Amino acid sequence: MTSRNRALLDSFGFIAGDRDPAMNTNFAGRYMVCEPYERGHGQPDGRGGIWCVVGDDLDMLMTEAVEFFELESVEPAKADAEGTPL
């Protein structure tokens, strides 16, 4: 399931892995899963506009994101190598 979740998140452009210390600063955790965002953006919690979860169990965070966004039932947008929609 973990590799499937990783593949789904990657296909939708989510960021999953080591924590950006500027994201969700009100919460502890070594890892994060976030919607795509510009580096340099920071927020104390999800009210900053970017959906982001942080914690110490990356597999659990990836599962939470896949389930929250129901990614298994949605097709990712098609784009070329430069990110231009097809």
N, C-alpha and C positions, 0 to 999 in steps of 0.2 A: 504494500500500500504506500509506503514511503516514497518509492521511486515514481509511482503513478502520481502521487500528490505533487512531487517536485516537478514532474513533466507538465502537469496541468498548470501549476503556478507559473512556470517559465513561459508556457505558451501564451499566457495572458499578460506577461510583462511584470509580474509581481517580483518583489525583492524578498528573498528568504535566505537567512544566514546570520552572520555576525551582526551584532547590534550596532546601529548608528547611535552614538551617545546623545545626539540631539533629538532623537525621536522618543516620544512618550516618557519624558523625564520623570514623571510622577510615579513610575513603576520600575521595579527591579527586573533584571533578566539579562542573560548573556546573548540571547538570540532575538530575532524579530522576523515578522512577515508583514510586508507593507504593500499597499498599492504602489504603482510607479509614482515617483516624485523626484523633484530636482534636488540633488545633493545640496546641502546648505540650508534646506528647509528644516526647521525644528518645531517641535510642539510638545507641551507638557502632557497631553493626553489626546484622545481621538477627536476632540472638539476643534483641533487645528486644521481640520479639513481632509486629512489623509487617513484612510483606514489603516490601522497598524496595531498589531498585538506583539507583546514582548514577553519573554519568559526564559526558562532554562531548559525546556524540552522542545527542541526544534521540530521533531516529528509531530508532537501534539499541536504546535502552533500552525504547522502546515495543514493538518487535518481540520483545524478550526476554520482556517481561511477557505479551504475547499468547500466545506459544508456551509459556511456563512454565505458565500457567493454562489453556491450551488453550481460550481464549475463543471461537475461531471455531466450536467444537462445543458450546457451552453457551448456553442462552437466559438473558438477564438477568431478574432478578426483576421482576415488574410492581409498580408502586407509583403512588399518586396524587401530585399536585403537592407534597404535604407529606411525602412519603416513607413513607406508611403502606402496608404491603403490601396488594395487592388479592386 
